[in-house]
Amino acid sequence: MSPDRPAHDAVGCFVAVVGPSGAGKDTLIRLASRHHSRDAGFHFARRFVTRAADPDAEDHAEIDEAAFEAREAEGGFSLSWRAHGLGYGLDAGLLSHVAEGRTVVANISRRQIGDAAAAFPRLAVAHVVVAKPLLVERIVRRGREGRQAALERVEREAPLDLPRTVWRIAEIDNSGPVEQGLSRFLAFLENCRPQ
């Protein structure tokens, strides 16, 4: 554990946005970021990812493998993980945002929720879900996988396993019009705002 870690009485919150690929997590985060663009109480984190950025899919910070490994070794990430052959990381500075009372919002892997609970003194989870047939269609439309691979991916989805220390949780159904999912997401973020 880092000696620079904020005390557990910090008033801020880290909101982990999780859910299956194709559920619309990045879309909800992008729209919520615009909604709160003038609200200093919220900070929307950009992930570092070891692949080329695609602003139409996810606006992340590109980083090559060597730089990712060096940053990880130096403690430059508050949270980092590997998935699908790629490295993902969140800047260590997010700990300061939470310590200063802000609500930090980031898309993370569901497998990293336990690590997020250990890294951040107050954790909330927004679990974005979509009806399975719609999820398959969204994955196929992205063009990275065929229909059979998309079906297999959706069937592999495991139930959400949360540590007991999670402060707040909400299931955000994003199956309908994006405005409905966004409304649910914004309401949850407001519920996570420091009092």
BAZA-976780 format. One record per residue (C-alpha): residue in one letter; z, x, y. Coordinates in steps of 0.05 Angstrom, whole numbers, plus 5000, padded with zeros to 4 digits. Layout:
N
<rec rest="A" pz="Z" px="X" py="Y"/>
...
This chain:
195
<rec rest="M" pz="5000" px="5000" py="5000"/>
<rec rest="S" pz="4981" px="5026" py="5068"/>
<rec rest="P" pz="5038" px="5042" py="5117"/>
<rec rest="D" pz="4995" px="5011" py="5172"/>
<rec rest="R" pz="4998" px="4942" py="5139"/>
<rec rest="P" pz="5025" px="4888" py="5185"/>
<rec rest="A" pz="5092" px="4857" py="5171"/>
<rec rest="H" pz="5094" px="4792" py="5131"/>
<rec rest="D" pz="5118" px="4753" py="5192"/>
<rec rest="A" pz="5050" px="4760" py="5225"/>
<rec rest="V" pz="5027" px="4693" py="5253"/>
<rec rest="G" pz="4953" px="4700" py="5239"/>
<rec rest="C" pz="4916" px="4680" py="5177"/>
<rec rest="F" pz="4859" px="4705" py="5133"/>
<rec rest="V" pz="4813" px="4649" py="5109"/>
<rec rest="A" pz="4776" px="4668" py="5046"/>
<rec rest="V" pz="4712" px="4627" py="5040"/>
<rec rest="V" pz="4694" px="4625" py="4966"/>
<rec rest="G" pz="4648" px="4587" py="4920"/>
<rec rest="P" pz="4586" px="4594" py="4877"/>
<rec rest="S" pz="4523" px="4626" py="4901"/>
<rec rest="G" pz="4480" px="4573" py="4936"/>
<rec rest="A" pz="4538" px="4530" py="4958"/>
<rec rest="G" pz="4523" px="4544" py="5032"/>
<rec rest="K" pz="4583" px="4588" py="5049"/>
<rec rest="D" pz="4544" px="4633" py="5097"/>
<rec rest="T" pz="4513" px="4572" py="5131"/>
<rec rest="L" pz="4581" px="4540" py="5143"/>
<rec rest="I" pz="4610" px="4606" py="5168"/>
<rec rest="R" pz="4551" px="4617" py="5215"/>
<rec rest="L" pz="4556" px="4547" py="5244"/>
<rec rest="A" pz="4632" px="4551" py="5251"/>
<rec rest="S" pz="4625" px="4618" py="5286"/>
<rec rest="R" pz="4578" px="4586" py="5337"/>
<rec rest="H" pz="4627" px="4527" py="5345"/>
<rec rest="H" pz="4685" px="4575" py="5359"/>
<rec rest="S" pz="4644" px="4627" py="5398"/>
<rec rest="R" pz="4690" px="4621" py="5459"/>
<rec rest="D" pz="4755" px="4613" py="5421"/>
<rec rest="A" pz="4792" px="4680" py="5418"/>
<rec rest="G" pz="4838" px="4651" py="5365"/>
<rec rest="F" pz="4783" px="4659" py="5312"/>
<rec rest="H" pz="4747" px="4720" py="5286"/>
<rec rest="F" pz="4688" px="4714" py="5239"/>
<rec rest="A" pz="4681" px="4777" py="5198"/>
<rec rest="R" pz="4615" px="4811" py="5180"/>
<rec rest="R" pz="4614" px="4841" py="5110"/>
<rec rest="F" pz="4588" px="4910" py="5096"/>
<rec rest="V" pz="4539" px="4905" py="5038"/>
<rec rest="T" pz="4498" px="4959" py="5004"/>
<rec rest="R" pz="4432" px="4922" py="5011"/>
<rec rest="A" pz="4383" px="4908" py="5066"/>
<rec rest="A" pz="4405" px="4853" py="5115"/>
<rec rest="D" pz="4368" px="4787" py="5115"/>
<rec rest="P" pz="4390" px="4746" py="5176"/>
<rec rest="D" pz="4359" px="4683" py="5146"/>
<rec rest="A" pz="4406" px="4689" py="5086"/>
<rec rest="E" pz="4468" px="4728" py="5107"/>
<rec rest="D" pz="4479" px="4768" py="5170"/>
<rec rest="H" pz="4516" px="4828" py="5141"/>
<rec rest="A" pz="4523" px="4900" py="5162"/>
<rec rest="E" pz="4478" px="4946" py="5121"/>
<rec rest="I" pz="4510" px="5007" py="5092"/>
<rec rest="D" pz="4483" px="5057" py="5041"/>
<rec rest="E" pz="4519" px="5074" py="4977"/>
<rec rest="A" pz="4544" px="5142" py="5000"/>
<rec rest="A" pz="4572" px="5115" py="5066"/>
<rec rest="F" pz="4604" px="5057" py="5029"/>
<rec rest="E" pz="4639" px="5103" py="4980"/>
<rec rest="A" pz="4663" px="5149" py="5036"/>
<rec rest="R" pz="4689" px="5091" py="5078"/>
<rec rest="E" pz="4724" px="5062" py="5018"/>
<rec rest="A" pz="4757" px="5129" py="5001"/>
<rec rest="E" pz="4781" px="5136" py="5073"/>
<rec rest="G" pz="4814" px="5067" py="5074"/>
<rec rest="G" pz="4762" px="5039" py="5121"/>
<rec rest="F" pz="4761" px="4972" py="5085"/>
<rec rest="S" pz="4816" px="4919" py="5084"/>
<rec rest="L" pz="4782" px="4892" py="5021"/>
<rec rest="S" pz="4724" px="4919" py="4979"/>
<rec rest="W" pz="4692" px="4900" py="4913"/>
<rec rest="R" pz="4630" px="4907" py="4870"/>
<rec rest="A" pz="4585" px="4849" py="4847"/>
<rec rest="H" pz="4514" px="4846" py="4821"/>
<rec rest="G" pz="4507" px="4921" py="4828"/>
<rec rest="L" pz="4524" px="4920" py="4902"/>
<rec rest="G" pz="4584" px="4943" py="4943"/>
<rec rest="Y" pz="4618" px="4893" py="4990"/>
<rec rest="G" pz="4671" px="4910" py="5041"/>
<rec rest="L" pz="4710" px="4881" py="5099"/>
<rec rest="D" pz="4731" px="4926" py="5157"/>
<rec rest="A" pz="4803" px="4950" py="5158"/>
<rec rest="G" pz="4808" px="4927" py="5230"/>
<rec rest="L" pz="4813" px="4855" py="5206"/>
<rec rest="L" pz="4887" px="4869" py="5189"/>
<rec rest="S" pz="4899" px="4880" py="5264"/>
<rec rest="H" pz="4865" px="4814" py="5282"/>
<rec rest="V" pz="4912" px="4777" py="5234"/>
<rec rest="A" pz="4972" px="4816" py="5260"/>
<rec rest="E" pz="4954" px="4795" py="5331"/>
<rec rest="G" pz="4955" px="4721" py="5310"/>
<rec rest="R" pz="4881" px="4707" py="5300"/>
<rec rest="T" pz="4850" px="4667" py="5243"/>
<rec rest="V" pz="4800" px="4713" py="5209"/>
<rec rest="V" pz="4745" px="4680" py="5168"/>
<rec rest="A" pz="4704" px="4716" py="5114"/>
<rec rest="N" pz="4661" px="4703" py="5054"/>
<rec rest="I" pz="4691" px="4739" py="4994"/>
<rec rest="S" pz="4684" px="4738" py="4918"/>
<rec rest="R" pz="4729" px="4690" py="4882"/>
<rec rest="R" pz="4751" px="4749" py="4838"/>
<rec rest="Q" pz="4780" px="4782" py="4900"/>
<rec rest="I" pz="4828" px="4727" py="4920"/>
<rec rest="G" pz="4887" px="4763" py="4888"/>
<rec rest="D" pz="4869" px="4827" py="4925"/>
<rec rest="A" pz="4862" px="4788" py="4990"/>
<rec rest="A" pz="4931" px="4758" py="4979"/>
<rec rest="A" pz="4959" px="4829" py="4971"/>
<rec rest="A" pz="4922" px="4855" py="5032"/>
<rec rest="F" pz="4934" px="4799" py="5082"/>
<rec rest="P" pz="5003" px="4771" py="5098"/>
<rec rest="R" pz="4979" px="4699" py="5102"/>
<rec rest="L" pz="4920" px="4674" py="5060"/>
<rec rest="A" pz="4883" px="4608" py="5061"/>
<rec rest="V" pz="4824" px="4591" py="5015"/>
<rec rest="A" pz="4765" px="4547" py="5032"/>
<rec rest="H" pz="4731" px="4532" py="4965"/>
<rec rest="V" pz="4659" px="4509" py="4979"/>
<rec rest="V" pz="4630" px="4466" py="4923"/>
<rec rest="V" pz="4564" px="4431" py="4911"/>
<rec rest="A" pz="4541" px="4383" py="4857"/>
<rec rest="K" pz="4511" px="4424" py="4799"/>
<rec rest="P" pz="4439" px="4397" py="4802"/>
<rec rest="L" pz="4435" px="4411" py="4876"/>
<rec rest="L" pz="4465" px="4480" py="4866"/>
<rec rest="V" pz="4411" px="4498" py="4816"/>
<rec rest="E" pz="4357" px="4474" py="4865"/>
<rec rest="R" pz="4386" px="4516" py="4922"/>
<rec rest="I" pz="4389" px="4579" py="4879"/>
<rec rest="V" pz="4317" px="4569" py="4856"/>
<rec rest="R" pz="4293" px="4558" py="4928"/>
<rec rest="R" pz="4322" px="4626" py="4949"/>
<rec rest="G" pz="4270" px="4658" py="4903"/>
<rec rest="R" pz="4316" px="4710" py="4872"/>
<rec rest="E" pz="4322" px="4675" py="4805"/>
<rec rest="G" pz="4280" px="4627" py="4763"/>
<rec rest="R" pz="4305" px="4558" py="4741"/>
<rec rest="Q" pz="4332" px="4581" py="4673"/>
<rec rest="A" pz="4372" px="4639" py="4705"/>
<rec rest="A" pz="4398" px="4591" py="4758"/>
<rec rest="L" pz="4421" px="4541" py="4705"/>
<rec rest="E" pz="4456" px="4597" py="4667"/>
<rec rest="R" pz="4490" px="4621" py="4731"/>
<rec rest="V" pz="4515" px="4552" py="4748"/>
<rec rest="E" pz="4542" px="4541" py="4677"/>
<rec rest="R" pz="4579" px="4608" py="4680"/>
<rec rest="E" pz="4620" px="4587" py="4740"/>
<rec rest="A" pz="4694" px="4594" py="4724"/>
<rec rest="P" pz="4750" px="4551" py="4752"/>
<rec rest="L" pz="4785" px="4576" py="4814"/>
<rec rest="D" pz="4846" px="4618" py="4797"/>
<rec rest="L" pz="4894" px="4623" py="4856"/>
<rec rest="P" pz="4957" px="4664" py="4865"/>
<rec rest="R" pz="5020" px="4625" py="4881"/>
<rec rest="T" pz="5024" px="4659" py="4949"/>
<rec rest="V" pz="4963" px="4623" py="4978"/>
<rec rest="W" pz="4986" px="4588" py="5042"/>
<rec rest="R" pz="4933" px="4533" py="5047"/>
<rec rest="I" pz="4873" px="4511" py="5005"/>
<rec rest="A" pz="4817" px="4461" py="5014"/>
<rec rest="E" pz="4757" px="4441" py="4972"/>
<rec rest="I" pz="4697" px="4434" py="5019"/>
<rec rest="D" pz="4643" px="4390" py="4988"/>
<rec rest="N" pz="4577" px="4415" py="5017"/>
<rec rest="S" pz="4531" px="4371" py="4975"/>
<rec rest="G" pz="4510" px="4325" py="5031"/>
<rec rest="P" pz="4481" px="4338" py="5100"/>
<rec rest="V" pz="4506" px="4404" py="5129"/>
<rec rest="E" pz="4540" px="4367" py="5186"/>
<rec rest="Q" pz="4587" px="4335" py="5137"/>
<rec rest="G" pz="4605" px="4400" py="5103"/>
<rec rest="L" pz="4614" px="4433" py="5171"/>
<rec rest="S" pz="4659" px="4378" py="5195"/>
<rec rest="R" pz="4704" px="4388" py="5134"/>
<rec rest="F" pz="4703" px="4463" py="5143"/>
<rec rest="L" pz="4720" px="4460" py="5217"/>
<rec rest="A" pz="4778" px="4412" py="5203"/>
<rec rest="F" pz="4806" px="4461" py="5152"/>
<rec rest="L" pz="4799" px="4520" py="5199"/>
<rec rest="E" pz="4836" px="4481" py="5253"/>
<rec rest="N" pz="4892" px="4469" py="5202"/>
<rec rest="C" pz="4896" px="4545" py="5191"/>
<rec rest="R" pz="4902" px="4560" py="5266"/>
<rec rest="P" pz="4968" px="4592" py="5283"/>
<rec rest="Q" pz="5017" px="4543" py="5315"/>
